């Protein structure tokens, strides 16, 4: 145990030196607190509703911090070549993994405690009382939640020799079990229903206690269902509210949730104990770069010679794009991203295109784009974040430029290949969506399909341009991911709570937009200020395209100038990201 504590102390010391602890606190605060403070109002939610509302966001946002802190806990030691050095000290591989787990759990728990203290202060400010007992019962469960997920993250980090594989395993695990995606509802539950009842249609229920016994057992196999049910029962037991049912199912469910963290940790320790650490090399290998695609071919006329002999810039860019496209499709990271995209979009689309809902066909059609948004964001990050930064991390950027191409041509060639991958993937998803529309709604609705396709490809192309531009602007894949996530955080989470109130203060002297958003027709300055957010602009374009096709609900504020303005915002934002990235890469010191 002393060896584990020594490894944990050293890991925490290094985390403080790299500002990992403070970064985790700032990241969680930036995601969670802006929306939390404004909703702590008795006229919006009762205290019971509010305390149960807080963990809904925390469960998602804290998992981002867990992934950021834990995904490279052990894998980074293998990549950096320091695992053998640590194991050269009087410590076993099991000690290394458990020491890393202890330190990473401590970092995440410390970050969450700080956020919970602030959130409890907001409860006191909004409701006049701190409600310490129910709030910290919820807080205690959330600490258990991040501890279990930290065990999963460190276990995966020990099992795999790459942080990318760790992240992919975490994402797939979360997608399968999470309430936010339809994998469990659309795939797992119908399979059990087929085994028990002979039908893929599982019976619906209002509360888990009213479901058939076999379905209650199936739902309890989902550890996140167990966690939520046990936490809610515990909060209601201490008040306010009244718990339903006895404690035994929740005790058993808590055991399943704890087992959910223990099993990946044991799997990771076992894999790490059997891993061969003698061949580990730091950083990326040449096989992970476009350089390998240009030099590794054995064709009669190699890709390198084709690029070198191309006389025009357009021809060189085309050859670079073809070489990068061929290589990228062989990259398991991109392949994994395509699989994750299917996991994200497939069940969500199946749920959205459902003729048995209370929605009309037009309402169903206009809901489809929201089922694709997260898939587009994830796919754009996966294919774009490492496009240029990967060459710089591997140290092959100077070799690549020796082929006879300029830096701008490299960036443009990479961009074209990445856009090609995303467009091909999304066209397949769009065709599958149209098939669902025909089979579930009974007719093709071609206008809606054209509007959906145009919006989807515009969103995907512009987002890929942004991620590739950021990849060209920075020197490492980690900085690329950090900047991309920062951009998404600002425009996706902080815009309504921070940016727009600042604009309102400059225009009206009030640090709030509530007085202007309650009506059906917000003031013009607010509409155009809001549309400076590229994601809001894309949503405006989505509404405009569907209304143009005759399938949208008319909006009084949706006029042609605003639609054109939104299109300009998207194009300018993407073009600026690409231009800045290209300029920074062109001026960067690659030595």
C-alpha positions in Angstrom: 0.0 0.0 0.0 2.9 2.4 0.7 4.1 1.9 -2.9 0.7 2.7 -4.3 0.5 5.9 -2.1 4.0 6.9 -3.3 3.1 6.5 -6.9 -0.2 8.4 -6.3 1.6 11.3 -4.6 4.2 11.6 -7.4 1.4 11.6 -10.0 -0.6 14.3 -8.1 2.6 16.4 -7.9 3.1 16.1 -11.6 -0.6 16.9 -12.2 -0.3 20.1 -10.2 2.9 21.0 -12.1 1.0 20.6 -15.4 -2.0 22.5 -14.0 -4.2 19.4 -14.5 -6.1 20.0 -11.3 -6.9 23.6 -11.9 -7.7 22.8 -15.5 -10.2 20.2 -14.4 -11.9 22.6 -12.0 -12.1 25.4 -14.6 -13.4 23.0 -17.3 -16.2 21.6 -15.0 -17.1 25.1 -13.8 -17.3 26.5 -17.3 -19.6 23.7 -18.5 -21.8 23.4 -15.4 -22.2 26.6 -13.5 -23.4 29.1 -16.1 -26.7 27.2 -16.7 -27.0 26.1 -13.0 -27.1 29.5 -11.4 -29.8 30.9 -13.6 -32.2 28.0 -12.9 -32.0 28.1 -9.1 -35.3 29.8 -8.8 -38.4 28.6 -6.9 -40.7 29.9 -9.6 -39.0 27.6 -12.1 -38.4 24.5 -10.1 -39.3 23.2 -6.6 -36.3 22.3 -4.5 -36.9 18.6 -5.1 -37.0 19.1 -8.8 -33.9 21.3 -8.8 -31.8 18.8 -6.7 -32.8 16.1 -9.2 -32.1 18.4 -12.1 -28.5 19.2 -11.0 -27.1 15.6 -11.5 -28.5 15.4 -15.0 -26.0 17.9 -16.3 -23.3 16.9 -13.8 -23.4 13.3 -15.0 -22.5 14.4 -18.5 -20.1 17.2 -17.7 -18.2 15.4 -14.9 -17.6 12.5 -17.3 -15.8 14.9 -19.7 -13.5 15.8 -16.8 -13.0 12.1 -15.9 -12.1 11.3 -19.5 -9.7 14.3 -19.7 -8.0 13.4 -16.4 -7.9 9.6 -16.7 -7.7 8.6 -20.4 -3.9 8.9 -20.5 -3.1 7.8 -16.9 -1.3 4.6 -17.8 -1.2 4.8 -21.6 0.9 8.0 -21.5 3.6 6.2 -19.5 3.8 3.6 -22.2 3.9 6.1 -25.0 6.5 8.3 -23.3 8.6 5.2 -22.5 8.6 5.9 -18.8 6.5 2.8 -17.7 9.7 0.6 -17.6 11.5 3.3 -15.6 8.7 3.4 -13.0 8.5 -0.4 -12.8 12.3 -0.4 -12.3 11.6 1.0 -8.9 10.3 -1.3 -6.1 6.8 -1.4 -7.6 4.6 -3.9 -9.5 2.5 -3.1 -12.5 -0.6 -3.5 -10.3 0.9 -0.9 -8.0 1.3 1.5 -10.9 -2.3 1.2 -12.1 -3.7 1.5 -8.6 -1.5 4.4 -7.8 -2.7 6.2 -10.9 -6.3 5.4 -10.0 -5.9 6.8 -6.5 -4.4 10.1 -7.9 -6.8 10.5 -10.7 -9.8 9.8 -8.5 -8.5 12.4 -6.0 -8.1 15.0 -8.8 -11.6 14.5 -10.1 -13.2 14.3 -6.7 -11.5 17.5 -5.6 -12.7 19.3 -8.7 -16.3 18.1 -8.2 -16.3 19.0 -4.5 -15.3 22.6 -5.4 -18.2 22.8 -8.0 -20.7 21.3 -5.5 -19.8 23.8 -2.9 -20.4 26.6 -5.3 -23.7 25.0 -6.5 -24.9 24.6 -2.9 -24.2 28.3 -2.5 -26.4 29.0 -5.5 -29.2 26.8 -3.9 -29.0 29.0 -0.8 -29.1 32.2 -2.8 -32.0 31.0 -4.9 -34.2 29.2 -2.3 -33.2 30.9 1.0 -32.0 27.6 2.5 -29.0 25.4 1.7 -31.0 22.1 2.0 -27.7 20.6 3.1 -28.9 17.0 3.7 -30.7 16.3 0.4 -28.1 18.3 -1.5 -25.1 16.5 -0.2 -26.8 13.1 -0.4 -26.9 14.0 -4.1 -23.4 15.2 -4.0 -22.2 12.0 -2.3 -23.7 10.0 -5.1 -22.0 12.2 -7.7 -18.7 11.6 -6.0 -19.3 7.8 -6.2 -20.3 8.3 -9.8 -17.0 10.0 -10.8 -15.0 7.5 -8.8 -16.6 4.6 -10.6 -16.1 6.2 -14.0 -12.5 7.0 -13.1 -11.9 3.3 -12.4 -13.3 2.6 -15.9 -11.1 5.2 -17.5 -7.9 4.1 -15.7 -8.8 0.5 -16.4 -9.1 1.2 -20.1 -5.9 3.3 -20.1 -4.0 0.3 -18.6 -5.6 -2.1 -21.1 -4.7 -0.2 -24.2 -1.4 1.2 -25.4 -2.9 4.4 -26.9 -4.9 7.2 -25.4 -7.0 7.2 -28.6 -8.1 3.6 -27.9 -8.9 4.6 -24.3 -11.0 7.5 -25.4 -12.8 5.3 -28.0 -13.6 2.6 -25.4 -14.9 5.3 -23.0 -17.1 6.9 -25.7 -18.5 3.5 -26.8 -19.2 2.5 -23.2 -21.0 5.7 -22.4 -23.0 5.7 -25.7 -24.3 2.1 -25.0 -25.5 2.8 -21.4 -26.3 6.5 -21.5 -29.9 7.9 -21.4 -28.8 10.6 -24.0 -28.5 8.1 -26.8 -30.9 5.4 -27.9 -28.6 2.4 -28.0 -30.1 0.7 -24.9 -33.7 1.6 -25.8 -33.5 0.8 -29.5 -31.0 -2.1 -29.5 -30.6 -3.8 -26.1 -34.1 -3.7 -24.8 -35.8 -5.0 -28.0 -33.3 -7.9 -28.1 -34.3 -9.0 -24.6 -38.0 -8.4 -25.5 -37.6 -10.8 -28.5 -36.1 -13.5 -26.2 -38.8 -13.2 -23.6 -42.0 -12.3 -25.5 -41.1 -13.1 -29.1 -41.6 -9.5 -30.2 -39.1 -6.7 -30.7 -41.6 -4.2 -29.2 -40.8 -3.9 -25.5 -43.7 -2.7 -23.4 -43.7 0.9 -22.2 -43.9 1.9 -18.6 -44.3 5.1 -16.6 -42.1 4.1 -13.7 -39.7 1.1 -13.5 -41.8 -0.4 -10.7 -44.8 -0.7 -13.0 -42.9 -2.6 -15.7 -43.1 -6.4 -16.1 -40.6 -8.2 -13.9 -38.4 -9.4 -16.8 -38.1 -5.8 -18.0 -37.3 -4.5 -14.6 -34.4 -7.0 -14.5 -33.2 -6.0 -18.0 -33.3 -2.3 -17.1 -31.3 -3.0 -13.9 -28.6 -4.5 -16.0 -27.8 -0.9 -17.1 -25.5 0.5 -14.4 -26.5 4.1 -15.1 -30.2 3.2 -14.5 -29.2 1.6 -11.2 -27.2 4.7 -10.3 -30.0 7.1 -11.1 -32.7 5.0 -9.3 -30.6 4.6 -6.2 -29.7 8.3 -6.0 -33.2 9.4 -6.5 -34.5 7.0 -3.9 -31.9 8.2 -1.4 -32.7 11.9 -2.0 -36.4 11.3 -1.6 -35.7 9.3 1.6 -34.2 12.3 3.4 -36.8 14.7 1.9 -38.3 16.6 0.4 -40.3 14.0 -1.5 -41.4 10.5 -0.7 -39.5 7.4 -1.8 -41.3 4.6 -3.7 -40.5 1.0 -3.0 -38.0 -0.6 -0.7 -34.3 -0.3 -0.3 -33.3 -3.8 -1.5 -33.5 -3.2 -5.3 -31.4 -0.1 -4.9 -28.8 -1.9 -2.8 -28.5 -4.6 -5.5 -28.4 -1.9 -8.2 -25.6 -0.1 -6.4 -23.7 -3.3 -6.4 -24.1 -3.6 -10.1 -23.0 0.0 -10.6 -19.9 -0.6 -8.5 -19.2 -3.7 -10.5 -19.4 -1.6 -13.6 -16.2 0.2 -12.4 -14.4 -2.8 -10.9 -14.6 -5.1 -14.0 -12.8 -2.7 -16.4 -10.2 -1.9 -13.8 -9.5 -5.7 -13.3 -9.4 -6.1 -17.0 -7.0 -3.3 -17.4 -4.7 -4.6 -14.7 -4.6 -8.0 -16.2 -3.9 -6.7 -19.7 -1.2 -4.4 -18.4 0.5 -7.1 -16.4 0.8 -9.2 -19.5 1.8 -6.4 -21.9 5.2 -6.4 -23.5 6.7 -3.0 -22.7 10.0 -3.6 -24.4 8.9 -2.3 -27.8 7.2 0.9 -26.7 8.3 3.9 -28.6 7.5 7.5 -27.7 5.2 9.6 -29.9 3.6 8.7 -33.2 5.2 6.3 -35.7 5.7 7.1 -39.3 2.9 4.8 -40.2 0.5 7.4 -38.7 1.3 10.1 -41.1 0.8 11.2 -44.7 4.5 10.7 -45.2 4.0 6.9 -45.0 1.2 7.2 -47.5 3.6 8.9 -50.0 6.6 6.7 -49.4 5.1 3.4 -48.4 3.4 2.5 -51.6 4.9 -0.2 -53.9 3.0 0.8 -57.0 4.9 1.2 -60.3 4.4 4.9 -60.2 4.6 5.9 -56.5 2.4 8.6 -54.9 5.5 10.5 -54.1 6.6 10.7 -57.7 3.1 11.7 -58.9 3.1 14.6 -56.4 6.7 15.6 -57.3 6.0 15.7 -61.0 2.7 17.5 -60.8 3.2 20.8 -62.5 0.2 22.8 -61.2 -0.8 23.5 -57.7 -4.3 22.0 -58.2 -2.7 18.7 -59.4 -0.4 18.6 -56.4 -3.3 19.2 -54.0 -5.3 16.5 -55.7 -2.5 14.0 -55.4 -1.9 14.9 -51.8 -5.6 14.5 -51.1 -5.8 11.1 -52.8 -2.8 9.8 -50.9 -4.1 11.1 -47.6 -7.5 9.7 -48.2 -6.1 6.3 -49.0 -4.0 6.3 -45.8 -6.7 7.8 -43.6 -9.2 5.1 -44.4 -6.6 2.6 -43.1 -6.3 4.5 -39.8 -8.1 2.7 -37.0 -8.8 6.0 -35.2 -10.9 7.2 -38.2 -12.5 3.8 -38.6 -13.4 3.9 -34.9 -14.8 7.4 -35.3 -17.1 6.1 -38.2 -18.3 3.3 -35.9 -19.0 5.7 -33.1 -20.9 7.9 -35.5 -23.1 5.0 -36.4 -23.7 4.3 -32.7 -24.6 7.9 -32.1 -26.8 8.5 -35.2 -28.4 5.1 -35.8 -30.5 4.7 -32.6 -31.3 8.4 -32.5 -32.6 8.5 -36.0 -34.6 5.3 -35.4 -36.3 7.0 -32.4 -36.8 10.3 -34.3 -38.4 8.8 -37.3 -41.2 7.0 -35.5 -44.8 7.1 -36.9 -46.3 5.9 -33.6 -45.4 9.2 -31.8 -47.8 12.1 -31.2 -45.9 14.2 -33.7 -47.1 15.0 -37.2 -45.0 13.9 -40.2 -43.8 17.5 -40.6 -42.8 17.7 -37.0 -40.9 14.3 -37.3 -39.1 15.5 -40.4 -38.0 18.8 -38.8 -36.7 16.9 -35.7 -34.3 14.7 -37.7 -31.4 17.3 -38.0 -31.2 17.4 -34.2 -30.5 13.7 -34.2 -27.5 14.2 -36.5 -25.9 17.2 -34.8 -23.8 15.3 -32.2 -22.6 12.8 -34.8 -21.4 15.5 -37.1 -19.5 17.2 -34.3 -17.8 14.0 -33.2 -16.9 13.0 -36.7 -15.6 16.4 -37.6 -13.3 16.4 -34.5 -12.1 12.9 -35.2 -11.1 13.4 -38.8 -9.9 17.1 -38.5 -8.1 17.5 -35.1 -5.0 15.5 -36.1 -4.8 16.3 -39.8 -1.8 18.7 -39.6 -0.9 18.5 -35.9 -0.3 14.7 -36.4 2.5 15.4 -38.9 4.1 18.0 -36.5 3.8 15.6 -33.5 5.4 12.8 -35.5 8.2 15.1 -36.8 7.4 14.2 -40.4 6.2 17.6 -41.5 9.6 18.7 -42.8 10.1 15.4 -44.7 6.6 15.8 -46.2 7.5 19.3 -47.5 10.6 17.9 -49.1 8.4 16.2 -51.7 8.0 19.5 -53.4 4.8 20.9 -52.1 4.1 24.1 -50.1 2.6 24.2 -46.6 -0.6 25.7 -47.9 -0.9 22.8 -50.4 -0.5 20.3 -47.6 -3.2 21.9 -45.5 -5.6 22.1 -48.5 -4.9 18.5 -49.6 -5.5 17.3 -46.0 -8.8 19.3 -45.9 -10.1 17.9 -49.1 -9.5 14.3 -48.1 -11.1 14.8 -44.7 -14.2 16.5 -46.2 -14.4 13.6 -48.7 -14.5 11.1 -45.8 -17.2 12.9 -43.9 -19.4 13.6 -47.0 -19.2 9.9 -48.0 -20.2 8.8 -44.5 -23.0 11.3 -44.1 -24.4 10.5 -47.6 -24.8 6.9 -46.5 -26.5 8.0 -43.2 -28.8 10.3 -45.2 -29.8 7.5 -47.5 -30.5 5.3 -44.5 -32.6 8.1 -43.0 -34.6 8.4 -46.2 -35.2 4.7 -46.1 -36.5 5.1 -42.5 -38.8 7.9 -43.6 -40.3 5.8 -46.4 -40.8 2.7 -44.2 -42.1 4.6 -41.1 -44.0 7.5 -42.6 -45.2 5.9 -45.8 -43.8 8.4 -48.4 -40.4 9.8 -49.3 -40.9 13.6 -48.7 -38.3 14.5 -51.3 -38.3 18.2 -50.4 -37.5 17.5 -46.8 -34.7 15.1 -47.9 -33.1 17.8 -50.0 -33.3 20.3 -47.2 -31.9 17.8 -44.7 -29.1 16.8 -47.0 -28.1 20.4 -47.8 -28.1 21.4 -44.2 -26.2 18.3 -43.0 -23.4 18.6 -45.7 -23.1 22.4 -45.0 -22.8 21.8 -41.2 -20.3 18.9 -41.7 -18.1 20.7 -44.3 -17.9 24.0 -42.3 -17.1 22.2 -39.0 -14.4 20.1 -40.7 -12.9 23.2 -42.1 -12.8 24.7 -38.6 -11.2 21.6 -37.0 -8.6 21.2 -39.7 -7.8 24.9 -39.5 -7.3 24.6 -35.8 -5.1 21.5 -36.3 -2.9 23.6 -38.7 -2.6 26.4 -36.2 -1.3 24.5 -33.2 1.8 22.3 -32.7 0.3 19.1 -31.1 -2.8 17.0 -31.2 -3.6 17.7 -27.6 -3.6 21.5 -28.1 -5.8 20.9 -31.2 -8.3 19.0 -29.1 -8.2 21.6 -26.4 -8.8 24.5 -28.7 -11.6 22.7 -30.6 -13.3 21.8 -27.4 -12.9 25.4 -26.2 -14.6 26.7 -29.4 -17.4 24.2 -28.9 -17.8 25.1 -25.3 -17.9 28.8 -25.9 -20.5 28.7 -28.8 -22.4 25.6 -27.5 -22.6 26.2 -23.7 -21.5 29.7 -22.7 -23.1 31.7 -25.5 -26.5 32.2 -23.9 -25.3 32.5 -20.3 -22.2 34.7 -20.9 -21.8 36.1 -24.4 -25.3 37.3 -25.1 -25.7 39.0 -21.7 -22.5 40.9 -22.4 -24.0 42.1 -25.7 -27.3 43.0 -24.0 -25.3 45.0 -21.4 -23.6 47.0 -24.2 -26.9 47.7 -25.9 -29.4 48.1 -23.0 -27.3 48.4 -19.9 -28.9 45.2 -18.5 -26.7 42.1 -18.1 -29.6 39.8 -19.1 -31.6 38.8 -22.2 -34.6 37.4 -20.4 -36.7 40.5 -21.0 -36.2 40.3 -24.8 -36.5 36.5 -25.3 -39.9 35.9 -23.8 -41.9 37.2 -26.8 -42.4 35.7 -30.2 -40.5 38.4 -32.0 -37.1 39.3 -30.3 -35.5 42.7 -31.2 -33.5 42.8 -34.3 -30.2 43.5 -32.5 -30.6 40.4 -30.4 -31.5 38.2 -33.4 -28.4 39.3 -35.4 -26.2 39.2 -32.3 -27.3 35.7 -31.6 -26.7 34.6 -35.2 -23.0 35.6 -34.9 -22.7 32.2 -33.2 -22.1 29.8 -36.1 -24.1 27.0 -34.4 -27.1 29.3 -34.1 -26.6 30.5 -37.7 -26.6 26.9 -38.8 -29.9 26.3 -36.9 -31.4 29.4 -38.7 -30.3 28.0 -42.0 -31.9 24.7 -41.1 -35.2 26.4 -40.4 -34.9 28.4 -43.6 -34.2 25.4 -45.8 -37.1 23.4 -44.4 -39.5 26.4 -44.7 -38.3 26.8 -48.3 -39.1 23.2 -49.0 -42.5 23.7 -47.4 -42.0 21.5 -44.3 -41.2 24.1 -41.6 -43.3 26.0 -39.2 -43.2 29.7 -40.2 -41.1 31.9 -37.9 -42.0 35.6 -37.9 -38.3 36.6 -37.4 -37.0 34.2 -40.1 -36.6 36.6 -43.0 -34.4 36.4 -46.1 -31.8 38.9 -44.9 -31.3 37.0 -41.6 -30.9 33.7 -43.5 -28.3 35.2 -45.8 -26.6 36.8 -42.8 -26.5 33.4 -41.1 -25.0 31.8 -44.3 -22.3 34.6 -44.3 -21.5 34.0 -40.6 -20.9 30.3 -41.2 -18.8 30.9 -44.3 -16.7 33.7 -42.7 -16.2 31.7 -39.5 -15.0 28.6 -41.4 -12.9 30.6 -43.8 -11.3 32.6 -41.0 -10.4 29.4 -39.1 -8.9 27.9 -42.3 -7.0 31.1 -43.2 -5.6 31.6 -39.7 -4.6 27.9 -39.5 -2.9 28.0 -42.9 -1.1 31.3 -42.1 0.2 30.0 -38.7 1.4 26.7 -40.2 3.1 28.6 -43.0 4.9 30.8 -40.5 5.6 28.2 -37.8 9.1 27.0 -37.0 9.2 23.3 -37.8 12.8 22.8 -36.6 
